[in-house]
Amino acid sequence: MSWGWPAVITVDTSGNSTATSVGTDLAKLLTDFSADPKKTMGKIKKQNYVYRGEVSKQDDLAPISKYIMDDDVVALFVALYTGYDKEELLSDDNLLESFFDSAEAGKDLLKFETFDTVK
């Protein structure tokens, strides 16, 4: 089965997930989805998705900007942090580094973004 995305990004906001738990859950969700003819309009047969293991260790994780383009990183960051205080976000160097590789790059890319909640 071919999906329309080059990557899937998951963000653990609870602090309780592991790569194994997310991978296992995602494999089950995709398997269940492919097995439901109502969701696939009967165009595909059931696929069996299996989590095969973690490919990177926690200490080796790169910033998100290594995996997707800057515009997509900005969109993800804004989607996750809409409603938060912009000054507080831009002063959190560790957070910015985890998304953009450097706090300075994050500040530069986010300077024109707004984080207001949608009304």
ABEGO torsion letter per residue (X at the ends): XBBABABBBBBBAAGABBAAAAAAAAAAAAAAAAABAAAAGGABBBBBBBBAEBABBAAABBBAAAABBAAAAAAAAAAAABGBBAAAAAABAAAAAAAAGBAAAAAAAAAABBABBBX
